[in-house]
Amino acid sequence: MQKDFIINNVLGWGWQIMKTYFWYFVGIALLAGLANVLPDFLRGVLIGMSEQFPLAMIPALILWLLGIIISIVVNIGFIKIALCFCDRIKPTVGTLFDAWDCFWRYVGVSALYGLIVFAGTLLLIIPGIIWAVQFCYGFYFVIDKGLSPMEALKASSRTTHGIRLKLFGFGFLCGLINILGALCLLVGLFVTYPVVLTANALVYRHLLVQTPELAEFGIQIPQPETQSETQPETQPENENY
């Protein structure tokens, strides 16, 4: 089967989702930013106090670990939010922190993915780029399908097979879109990031139904349809606020 997705369609759908739920995305972005920044701010205060109170370094270390945990939780939450929109389900604010069912699997796949890309980068960079694309959906598989880190990376390799060059181009385009948003005094990221986030999740879902080999991981693959038929509606069926 020749895999494909239409870039204009997935970005257009992401744009519609962003416009329809703009204030939802603004709210969770501000909440995620506060959750990430607050531990770092408090840690900086404690480090400043450590010259007079050396024991202040203990809570500072705890806050450093807490900051890492929060960052992982938020990353999982954003992917879950994007997948909810693909499933025509309106996510709640709590979805941003709904990470504990896959937290350690996500940590595992992140570590493996980082090591693979780093090793590839040492091999004259090009293998690192190829492997970054090949295994990019490992994060989705541990979150969406509950696979182990190794299974998730293998499933990603199956899913991206035959379409990695287009995925690289799509990823490059998404990066440019977010850079453009950042150049607009960072405010533009409130527009561009939700578009890119949801569009990437939709590409994952499009490729999922085009990869029957995933059955070996216990993933039930529905019969592939045209993209116009599988394109989620802008308005989710379940409006949970």
KAURNOR-V208448 format. One record per pair of residues at least 12 apart in sequence whose ideal C-beta (glycine too) atoms are under 10 Angstrom apart, sorted by the first residue. I is the first residue (numbers start at 1). J is the second residue. If there is no record, write none. Layout:
i->(I;I)
j->(J;J)
//
This chain:
i->(1;1;1;1;1;1;2;2;2;3;3;3;3;3;3;3;3;3;3;3;3;3;3;4;4;4;4;4;4;4;5;5;5;5;5;5;5;5;5;5;5;5;5;6;6;6;6;6;7;7;7;7;7;7;7;9;9;9;9;9;9;9;10;10;10;10;10;10;10;10;10;10;10;10;10;10;10;11;11;11;11;11;11;11;11;11;11;11;12;12;12;13;13;13;13;13;13;13;13;13;13;13;14;14;14;14;14;14;14;14;14;14;14;14;14;14;14;14;15;15;15;15;15;15;15;16;16;16;16;16;16;17;17;17;17;17;17;17;17;17;17;17;17;17;17;17;18;18;18;18;18;18;18;18;18;18;18;19;19;19;19;20;20;20;20;20;21;21;21;21;21;21;21;21;21;22;22;22;23;24;24;24;24;24;24;24;25;25;25;25;25;25;25;25;25;26;26;26;27;27;28;28;28;28;28;28;28;28;28;28;28;29;29;29;29;29;29;30;31;31;31;31;31;32;32;32;32;32;32;32;32;32;33;35;35;35;35;35;35;35;35;35;36;36;36;36;36;37;37;38;38;38;38;39;39;39;39;39;39;39;39;39;39;39;40;40;40;40;40;41;41;42;42;42;42;42;43;43;43;43;43;43;43;43;43;43;44;44;45;45;46;46;46;46;46;46;46;47;47;47;47;48;68;69;69;69;70;70;72;72;72;72;72;72;73;73;73;73;73;73;73;74;74;74;75;75;75;75;75;76;76;76;76;76;76;76;76;76;76;76;76;76;76;76;77;77;77;77;77;77;77;77;77;78;78;78;78;78;78;78;78;79;79;79;79;79;79;79;79;79;79;79;79;80;80;80;80;80;80;80;80;80;80;81;81;81;81;81;81;81;81;82;82;82;82;82;82;82;82;82;82;82;82;83;83;83;83;83;83;83;83;83;84;84;84;84;84;85;85;85;85;85;85;85;85;85;86;86;86;86;86;86;86;86;86;86;86;86;86;87;87;87;87;87;87;87;88;88;88;88;88;88;88;89;89;89;89;89;89;90;90;90;90;90;90;90;91;91;91;91;92;92;93;93;94;95;99;101;101;101;102;102;102;102;102;102;102;102;102;103;104;104;105;105;105;105;105;105;105;105;105;105;105;106;106;106;106;106;106;107;107;108;108;108;108;108;108;108;109;109;109;109;109;109;109;109;109;109;109;109;109;109;109;110;110;110;110;111;112;112;112;112;112;112;113;113;113;113;113;113;113;113;113;113;116;116;116;116;116;116;116;117;117;117;117;117;117;117;117;118;119;120;120;120;129;129;129;130;130;130;130;131;131;131;132;132;132;132;133;133;133;133;133;133;133;133;133;133;133;134;134;134;134;134;134;134;134;134;134;135;135;135;135;135;135;135;135;136;136;136;136;136;136;136;136;136;136;137;137;137;137;137;137;137;137;137;137;137;137;137;137;137;138;138;138;138;138;138;138;138;138;139;139;139;139;140;140;140;140;140;140;140;140;140;140;140;141;141;141;141;141;141;141;141;141;141;142;142;144;144;144;144;144;145;145;145;145;145;145;146;146;146;147;147;147;147;148;151;151;151;151;152;154;154;154;154;155;155;155;155;155;155;155;156;156;156;157;158;158;158;158;158;158;158;158;159;159;159;159;159;159;159;159;159;160;160;160;161;161;161;162;162;162;163;163;163;163;163;166;167;167;167;170;170;170;170;171;171;171;173;173;174;174;174;174;174;174;174;174;175;176;177;177;177;177;177;177;177;178;178;178;178;178;178;179;180;181;181;181;181;198;201;202;202;202;202;205;205;205;206;206;206;206;208;208;208;208;209;209;209;209;209;209;210;210;211;212)
j->(162;210;211;212;213;224;162;163;210;159;160;161;162;163;164;166;167;206;207;209;210;211;224;162;163;166;206;207;210;227;163;166;167;170;199;202;203;204;205;206;207;210;227;203;206;227;228;231;166;169;170;173;174;199;203;199;202;203;206;227;228;231;170;174;195;196;198;199;200;201;202;203;204;205;206;227;231;170;173;174;177;195;196;198;199;200;202;203;195;199;231;85;86;195;198;199;202;227;231;232;233;234;82;85;174;177;192;193;194;195;196;197;198;199;200;201;202;203;191;192;194;195;198;199;234;195;198;232;233;234;235;82;85;86;194;195;197;198;199;201;202;232;233;234;235;236;85;190;191;192;193;194;195;196;197;198;199;191;194;195;234;85;90;234;235;236;81;85;90;91;194;198;234;235;236;190;191;194;190;81;90;91;92;93;194;241;78;81;190;191;193;194;195;197;198;190;191;194;93;96;74;77;78;81;91;92;93;95;96;97;194;78;96;189;190;193;194;190;74;77;93;96;97;70;71;73;74;75;77;78;96;97;74;66;67;70;71;73;74;77;96;97;67;70;71;73;74;67;70;63;66;67;70;60;62;63;64;65;66;67;68;69;70;71;63;64;66;67;70;63;67;59;60;63;66;67;56;57;59;60;61;62;63;64;66;67;60;63;60;63;58;59;60;61;62;63;64;60;61;63;64;60;107;99;103;107;97;99;99;103;104;106;107;110;96;97;98;99;100;103;106;96;97;99;99;106;110;139;143;95;96;97;98;99;100;101;102;103;105;106;107;139;142;143;91;93;94;95;96;97;98;99;143;91;95;96;193;194;197;198;201;99;102;106;139;140;142;143;144;197;200;201;204;95;96;97;98;99;101;102;143;144;201;93;95;96;98;194;197;198;201;140;143;194;196;197;198;199;200;201;202;204;205;95;140;143;144;198;201;202;204;205;198;201;236;238;240;194;197;198;201;202;232;233;234;236;144;198;201;202;203;204;205;206;208;230;231;232;236;144;201;205;232;236;237;238;232;233;234;235;236;237;238;232;236;237;238;239;240;235;236;237;238;239;240;241;236;238;240;241;240;241;240;241;240;240;143;142;143;146;139;141;142;143;144;145;146;147;152;142;142;149;138;139;141;142;143;146;147;148;149;151;152;138;139;142;143;149;152;142;149;138;142;148;149;150;152;153;135;138;139;140;141;142;143;147;148;149;150;151;152;153;156;138;139;142;149;149;135;138;149;150;152;153;131;132;135;136;138;139;149;152;153;156;128;131;132;134;135;138;153;129;130;131;132;133;134;135;136;131;131;132;134;135;164;168;171;160;164;165;168;153;157;164;164;167;168;171;156;160;163;164;165;166;167;168;169;170;171;153;156;157;158;159;160;161;164;167;168;152;153;154;155;156;157;159;160;153;156;159;160;164;167;168;171;200;204;152;153;155;156;157;158;159;160;167;200;203;204;207;208;211;150;151;152;153;154;155;156;157;159;152;153;156;204;152;155;156;159;200;201;203;204;205;207;208;153;154;155;156;159;204;208;214;217;219;155;156;201;204;205;208;219;208;214;217;218;219;220;217;218;219;214;217;218;219;217;216;217;218;219;217;213;214;216;217;208;211;213;214;216;217;219;204;207;211;213;207;211;212;213;214;216;217;219;203;204;207;208;210;211;213;214;219;204;207;211;207;211;213;207;210;211;203;206;207;210;211;203;200;203;207;196;199;200;203;196;200;203;196;199;192;193;195;196;197;199;200;203;196;192;189;191;192;193;195;196;199;191;192;193;195;196;197;192;192;193;194;195;196;232;232;227;230;231;232;230;231;232;224;227;230;231;221;222;224;230;221;222;223;224;225;230;224;230;224;224)
//
